[in-house]
Amino acid sequence: MNILMITRKIDHADALAGFAYGWVDKIAQELKNLDANAKLYCICIEKGDVSGLPDNVEIYSLGKEVGVSRFGRFIEFQKYAIKIVPKVQGIFCHMNPEYTLNIWPYAKIHRKKIVSWYTHGTITWKLKLLVKMANVILTASPESFPIHSEKVLATGHGIDTELFHPIWKDYPDDALFHILTVGRISPTKDLESLIKAIDSLDDGGEKNLIVKIVGEPGLPEHQSYFDNLKQMVRAMDLEKIIEFVGPIPNKEVVRFYQEADVFINLSNTGSVDKAVLEAMACGCTVITSNKAFKGIVSDNLLIEKDQPKELAKKLFQIKNLTRQNKEKIRRVLREEVLKKHNLGSLAQFIVKQFVI
C-alpha cells in the first residue's frame, strides 16, 4: 500500500517546519509495519535536510529551495501528480488547503481518497472548498477546525514524544528559574504582557529569573513589533534577565523545553498550540491564555490575555511550589500528551484511513 503526502517543507533543521520531518518519518514507519513494500511519496514545495528518513520514502520537491518560480512550481506539481497519484492508495494533505484543492482533480479521476489535516481558526473560501473535496478531515481538537462537518475527526496533535521528552533533575532551591516561550514573534503572541510581568517580579525582589524568547518575526510587517519588544526590555533594564534567542531548529529546541521551569503561551488562536504540547511532553509546566487548552491543563494554569499582573502572580506561585508539587504537575502534563497527542498514535490513525 502506497500513500502520497503533500506538505510545505521537509527539513529536519528548519525552525518552523522541522516537525513535518517527524510526521514523514513516523507515517513511513507505520506504512512499513503494514506492508514491507509500501512507499510514502512526498510532494513538498521545498526540502532541506532529509537525511535519516526511512528507505521507503521518496521526496519530490517543487524546487523553491533552488529558486524555481511560482509558475514553475505549479508545472512541477502537475507532473508529479500525474506520475504519482495512479500508484497510491490515497493522498494525505498536510496543513494548507491549497494542497487538497490542487490534487483533487487527479484524485477524482483515479478515485483516490483524500485525507486532509488542518488546524486553524480562520475560515476562507479555500477551506470551504476543502470541506467539499476531502473525504476525511483530521484536526487536533474540535476547536481547531472552524467549519462543522461530519467529515471532521479530532485526533489530537502529533507530538514526537520520543524526541520531546523530559530530563528529570533535582534543582537546589536557589537555582535559576527558567521561563520560556517559543514561536513566531507577532502582536498576537502578547509578548509585552510577559515582559511586563517579569518587570513586576523583578521590581518585587524576585531573584534568579531567566527568560528566553525563541523565535523570529514570521512576516516583515512584524519586525517593528519585535523592535518595540527589544526597546521595552532595554527601557525596563531587563537585558540581563530576558534574552531574545532567535530561531532554533525544531530538533534542537527540545533542550530549551527540557531546561525550562515554565513555558508561556499568550496567544489565543482558539486551536491547540503545538509548542505548548511540546513543552508539556518535555515535562515543563505551562501557562497559557489559549482557551482551547481548557480541559487539557488545569484551570490554575490558564490565564486571560493581556493580564501581566495575573501572569506575574502565577509565575510567583509556581516558582515557590515545593519540589514535589512541581514534579507532580510536570508528570501530569506529559502524561496528557502521551495519551492524547502522541505522533506515533496519530501516524497509525492516518495510515488506517487508507486501509480498505
Residue, then its C-alpha position, 0 to 999 in steps of 0.5 A: m500500500n502506497i500513500l502520497m503526502i503533500t506538505r510545505k517543507i521537509d527539513h529536519a533543521d528548519a525552525l518552523a517546519g522541522f516537525a513535518y520531518g517527524w510526521v514523514d518519518k513516523i507515517a513511513q514507519e507505520l506504512k512499513n509495519l503494514d506492508a514491507n513494500a509500501k512507499l510514502y511519496c512526498i510532494c513538498i514545495e521545498k526540502g532541506d535536510v532529509s537525511g535519516l528518513p526511512d528507505n521507503v520514502e521518496i521526496y519530490s520537491l517543487g524546487k523553491e529551495v533552488g529558486v524555481s518560480r511560482f509558475g514553475r512550481f505549479i508545472e512541477f506539481q502537475k507532473y508529479a501528480i500525474k506520475i504519482v497519484p495512479k500508484v497510491q492508495g490515497i493522498f494525505c494533505h498536510m496543513n494548507p488547503e491549497y494542497t487538497l484543492n490542487i490534487w483533487p482533480y487527479a484524485k477524482i479521476h483515479r478515485k483516490k481518497i483524500v485525507s486532509w489535516y488542518t488546524h486553524g481558526t480562520i475560515t476562507w473560501k479555500l477551506k470551504l472548498l476543502v470541506k467539499m473535496a476531502n473525504v476525511i478531515l483530521t484536526a487536533s481538537p474540535e476547536s481547531f477546525p472552524i467549519h462543522s462537518e461530519k467529515v471532521l475527526a479530532t485526533g489530537h496533535g502529533i507530538d514526537t514524544e520520543l524526541f520531546h521528552p523530559i530530563w528529570k533533575d533535582y534543582p537546589d532551591d536557589a537555582l535559576f528559574h527558567i521561563l520560556t516561550v517559543g514561536r513566531i514573534s507577532p502582536t498576537k503572541d502578547l509578548e509585552s504582557l510577559i515582559k511586563a510581568i517579569d518587570s513586576l517580579d523583578d521590581g518585587g525582589e524576585k531573584n534568579l529569573i531567566v527568560k528566553i524568547v525563541g523565535e523570529p518575526g514570521l512576516p516583515e510587517h512584524q519586525s517593528y513589533f519585535d523592535n518595540l519588544k527589544q526597546m521595552v526590555r532595554a527601557m525596563d533594564l531587563e537585558k540581563i534577565i530576558e534574552f531574545v534567542g532567535p530561531i532554533p531548529n525544531k530538533e534542537v529546541v527540545r533542550f530549551y523545553q527540557e531546561a525550562d521551569v515554565f513555558i508561556n503561551l499568550s496567544n489565543t488562536g482558539s486551536v491547540d498550540k503545538a509548542v505548548l504540547e511540546a513543552m508539556a511532553c518535555g515535562c515543563t509546566v505551562i501557562t497559557s491564555n489559549k482557551a482551547f487548552k481548557g480541559i487539557v491543563s488545569d484551570n490554575l494554569l490558564i490565564e486571560k490575555d493581556q493580564p501581566k499582573e495575573l501572569a506575574k502572580k502565577l509565575f510567583q506561585i509556581k516558582n515557590l511550589t515545593r519540589q514535589n508539587k512541581e514534579k507532580i504537575r510536570r508528570v501530569l502534563r506529559e502524561e496528557v500528551l502521551k495519551k492524547h497527542n502522541l505522533g506515533s498514535l496519530a501516524q497509525f490513525i492516518v495510515k488506517q484511513f487508507v486501509i480498505 
